[in-house]
Amino acid sequence: MPTPAIAANAYAALAQLRDQSAGLGRDGGAQDGGPNFGSVLKDVMASVTAAGQKSDAQAQAVAMGKANMIDVVTAVAESETAIQALVSVRDRVIAAYEEILKMPI
C-alpha cells in the first residue's frame, strides 16, 4: 500500500518534470538553454528504471535475509507509483497527438 511519503515523492517528481518542461512550448527552447524534450524523457525513464532497480535489489536482499520486508514493500510501492505516473503521462501525450491529428488542415 502506498504511503503518503511515496505519493508526495511522486507528486514532487511530477512537479519537477512540469517545471523542466515549462520551456518546451517556447520557440527555440533547446537553443536558448531551455530543456530539450528528449532529455526530459530520458531523465524520467532513468528515474523509473532506478526505482525498478531499487525494488529488485531490495527483493533480493530480503531473499538473502539481509533486508527488512518494510523496505521491500516501500521500494515496490515507489516503483509502482513511478510506473503509474509514467503511464499516465504517456496516455496524455497520446491523447494530445490524436487531438492534433483530428485538426483540419
C-alpha positions in Angstrom: 0.0 0.0 0.0 1.5 3.4 -1.0 2.3 5.6 1.9 1.8 9.4 2.0 5.6 9.9 1.6 5.7 7.8 -1.6 2.8 9.8 -3.0 4.4 13.1 -2.0 7.7 12.0 -3.7 5.8 11.1 -6.9 4.0 14.4 -6.9 7.3 16.2 -6.3 8.9 14.3 -9.3 5.9 15.3 -11.5 6.2 18.9 -10.4 9.8 18.9 -11.2 9.1 17.4 -14.6 6.5 20.1 -15.2 9.0 22.8 -14.3 11.6 21.3 -16.6 9.1 21.0 -19.5 7.7 24.5 -19.0 10.0 25.9 -21.6 9.2 23.3 -24.2 6.5 25.4 -25.8 8.7 28.3 -26.4 10.2 28.9 -29.8 13.7 27.6 -29.9 13.6 26.2 -26.4 16.6 23.9 -27.0 18.7 26.7 -28.5 18.3 29.2 -25.6 19.4 26.8 -22.9 15.9 25.5 -22.1 15.2 21.9 -21.5 15.2 19.5 -24.5 12.1 17.3 -24.8 14.3 14.2 -25.4 16.5 14.9 -22.4 13.4 15.3 -20.2 12.1 12.0 -21.4 15.5 10.4 -20.8 15.6 11.7 -17.2 12.1 10.4 -16.5 12.9 7.0 -17.9 16.1 6.9 -15.9 14.2 7.7 -12.7 11.6 4.9 -13.4 14.4 2.5 -14.2 16.2 3.4 -11.0 13.1 2.8 -8.9 12.7 -0.6 -10.5 16.3 -1.5 -9.8 16.0 -0.4 -6.2 12.9 -2.6 -5.9 14.7 -5.6 -7.4 17.7 -5.0 -5.1 15.5 -4.9 -2.0 13.7 -8.0 -3.0 17.0 -9.9 -3.5 18.2 -8.6 -0.1 15.1 -9.9 1.6 15.6 -13.3 -0.1 19.1 -13.5 1.3 17.8 -12.3 4.8 19.7 -9.0 4.7 16.8 -6.5 4.5 13.6 -5.6 6.2 10.3 -6.5 4.5 9.0 -3.0 5.0 11.9 -1.7 2.9 10.9 -4.0 0.1 7.2 -3.0 0.2 8.2 0.6 0.2 10.6 0.2 -2.8 7.9 -1.8 -4.7 5.3 0.9 -4.0 7.6 3.6 -5.1 8.3 1.7 -8.3 4.6 1.1 -8.9 3.8 4.8 -8.4 6.6 5.9 -10.8 5.3 3.5 -13.4 1.7 4.6 -13.0 2.8 8.3 -13.3 4.8 7.4 -16.5 1.8 5.6 -18.0 -0.5 8.5 -17.2 1.8 10.9 -18.9 2.2 8.6 -21.9 -1.6 8.4 -22.2 -1.9 12.2 -22.1 0.7 12.6 -24.8 -1.0 10.1 -27.0 -4.4 11.8 -26.4 -2.8 15.1 -27.4 -1.3 13.6 -30.5 -4.6 12.1 -31.5 -6.3 15.5 -31.0 -3.7 17.1 -33.3 -4.4 14.5 -35.9 -8.1 15.4 -35.8 -7.4 19.1 -36.6 -8.4 20.2 -40.1 -5.6 21.3 -42.3 
